[in-house]
């Protein structure tokens, strides 16, 4: 059965991951699944049997790695600012923003496991990051957010359309919006400005190639 308490979720994560450094952000370390941890091999059906949503929090996705790299190399983007990391997953981007000097970072994800993963990963990197399990898309973007970050959010068409509309509203309200994307099918092909391009090492277990060309974009 799916762990029901924060303590049980933390225990599950520690049992099924190991602390390691993502290839594109070696300054940081995260509790991630890999070929020596059982969750790596579990199918979606097997996960469903134990009531566990797909563990997006257990992997450093290419879009997040690129966005985190960009923040670490360009700390002025977030330094001293209030930041939201949308669909945070493992918390990689949120942690990078905090390490880059953000005054406050709120990581948001509707998967309750992400809260436990973020807590463990933030502690491993000696930073503090706030977390919310609320669906931010159900309300206007937070008025206090000066920067909104989103990595790898265009893998499903309805979600991509909804998120991009929400991010456009945030930009119209004055927030800086940065998106990390490795060429997902539903990423918009116009209306954005490319800030950086990286070759991000990944795995054939997750992607269609071992190195993904991944870009960081902004809404102008």
C-alpha positions, 0 to 999 in steps of 0.5 A: 500500500502507498505510504500514508504519513510523511514519515512513511513517505520519507522512509519509502524514498530512502529505501528506493533511492540513493543519494547521487549527483545529477550529471548536469548539476554536480554541485547538487545531490538528490535522492534518485532512483537508478538501475540498482534501486528497485523502483527503477524497474517497476512498471506503471501497472506494478506501481498502480497495484501498490497505489503509488503514482508514477514517481516523477520525484525519483528522477532528474529530468532533462528540463529540470537539469537544464533549468537548474544549471542556468540558475546556478550559472546566472544567479542574478536571475533569482538572487534576492527574489521570491520564486515559485518552482511549478511541478517541482518533482524532486525539487532540483530546480527549487534547490538550485534557485535557493543555492543561487540566492533566492530569498524565498522559494516555494516548490509546488507539486500535487504529488504528496511524495514530492513534499517528502522528496523535497524535504530530504533533498533540501536537507542534503543540500543544506537549504530551506525550501517551502512546499505546497501540494495545492494545484496552483493552476486552480488560482491565478499565479501568486501575486508575490512571485517575482520569478516562476520556474517550470521544468519539463511541463509539456509532456501532455497536451491538456496540461501543457496548454493549461500551464502555458496559459497560467505562465502567460498570466504570470508574465502579464502580471510582471513575473519573470518566467523561465521554462526548461524543455528537452523538446517535448511534443507539446512545447509551444514552437513560438512566442518564447525567447531562448536563453540557453541550450545544453546537452543534458546527459540522461538515460534510455530508461527515461528518454529516447536518447542518452543525451538530450538537447535541452533549452531554457526559455523565457516568456518575453 
